[in-house]
Amino acid sequence: MNRIPATAQPAPDLPAEADLPSLGMLLSMVRAEMVRAIEAELASQNLDLSFTQFLILKKAHQLGAVSATELARAVELDGGAMTRQLDQLERKGLLRRTPHAQDRRALRIELTNDGNQVWRDTASVCSQRVLKAAQRSMTPTEQARLHDYLGRVLSALRDKN
């Protein structure tokens, strides 16, 4: 009789490996749910912002006045998509384009007072609520490990060597 050692058998309450989504699929599903949850939270606060616009506000707040190219790189958008998003955010009064001090051909993108206030008082709070809810089943140690693991996965994927 060929018996599998008890240590080699899957735990009865865990699904078989074939039933689990791949790492790529799981990361994709988590991202989609985070986007959905943040957009729902923004809408509940009467903020007319897409997730992409939310990211642009976040990065503009973090980076201060930067070029459109720098901001596009920070949120991983191509130039055309960034221009469309900047146009919309400018119409909403949340950011402005100002001439670059040293290069007359270049523009700097920065949040307006309203943009800073929206970020500080509402958008960042919405994000914190969603992130807290997403991690509510984890201990602080598990949260730190997850952050470490995902950071290492990202570094490995970005490492060209």
N, C-alpha and C positions, 0 to 999 in steps of 0.2 A: 504494500500500500504506500503510494507516494503522498506523504503529508507535507503540506507547506508549513514551515515553522510559524508559530504564532506571531513572531515579530515581523514576518514578511507579509502577513495578511493585512488588507486595508481595514482601518477602523470601521465598525459597522455603521456609524453615523455620518461618515464622510462619503461623498459621491466618488465614483470611480474616476480616475484621471481623464478618461475619454469623455466624461460628462461635463468636465470643467471647461470654461472658455479659455482660449489661449491668452497669454499675457497681453498681446496686442489688442485682442478683442476686449478684454477686461478694462484696459486703460482707455480704449475708445468709448466704452459704455460709461465709465466713470466720468470722463470729460463731458460727454453729452448730458449726463444728469446734472453735473455741476453748472453747465451753461444754462440748462433749463431752469434749475433752481435759482440761480442768480437773476436771470431775466424775470422770473415770477416774483422774486423778492423786490426787484426794482419797480416792476409794475404795481405791486401792492403799495408802494410808496409814491405812486403817481409820477414816476420818473420815466420819461419817454426815451429810454436808452437801450440799444441792442447790446449784446455781450461784447462785441467788438468795440463799440463806443465806450463801454465801461472800461475795457482794457486800455484804450487810448487815454482816457481820463486818469486812470491809475498811473500809467507810465509817465504822462505829462506832469502829474503831481510829484512823482518820485524824482524825475530827471530835471525838472525846471525847464527853462527855455532851451529848446534844441531844434535842429533842422528837421524838416519833414522826413528826410532820409533816415536820420538817426532814430526818430520815433517809429517809422515804419519797420525798421530793423528790430527795434525793441519789442514790437507786438507781432512781428513776423507777417507783415502784409507787403504786397507789391506796391509800387508807386501809384498806379491807377486806383487801386482800392483805397489806399491811404488818402489820396486827394478827395475821393467821394466822401469818405468818412469825415475828413477835416471840414469839407464844405458844410456837411450837415451839422456838425458840432459848432461851427462858427455861426450858422443861422440860428442855432438854439442859444447863442450868446455864452457858450461855455469855454470857448477858446478863441484866440486871435492869432493872426499872422502879423509879425512885426519885422521891419527891415533889420538885417544883420548889421551890427556896428562896423565890422571890418570889410564885409563883402556885399556891395550894393546889389549884386545879382541874387543873393540868398535871402531867405526868410527864416525867422525863428518862430517856432510854435510855442505858445504858452497859454496856460489857463487864465481865464478872466477871473475877477473877484467872484462872480457867480459860479464859475466852474470850480474854483477852489472850495467854495461853500458847499456846492452840491456833492463834491467828492468827500469832503471832511464830515459833513453832517448827515449824509444819506447813503451815498454809494458805498463808501468804505464800511459803514455799519451793516448794510445789506450783505456784503461779502463776508464779513465776520460772522454774521448769523448763519449763513449757509455753511461755511467751513466748520463752525462749531457743531452744527447738526450732523454734518457728514462724518465727523470724528467722535460722535457721542458714545459709541460703543467701545472706544479704545481708551486705554489708560494713557497717561502722559508719556510713559516709557514707550508704549506701542506707537503713539503718534510720532515721537522722535525717531523711532526705528523706521517707520514708514517713510518719513521725510528723508532719512539717510539712504534708504534703499532706492527710492525714486531718484534722488540726486545722483547716486552711483550709476543707475541705469542710464540716465540722461548723459552723464559724463562719458560712459562707455560708448554710447551711440554717436556722440559728437567727436570722440577721439578718432582721428583719421589714421593712426598708426597701428 
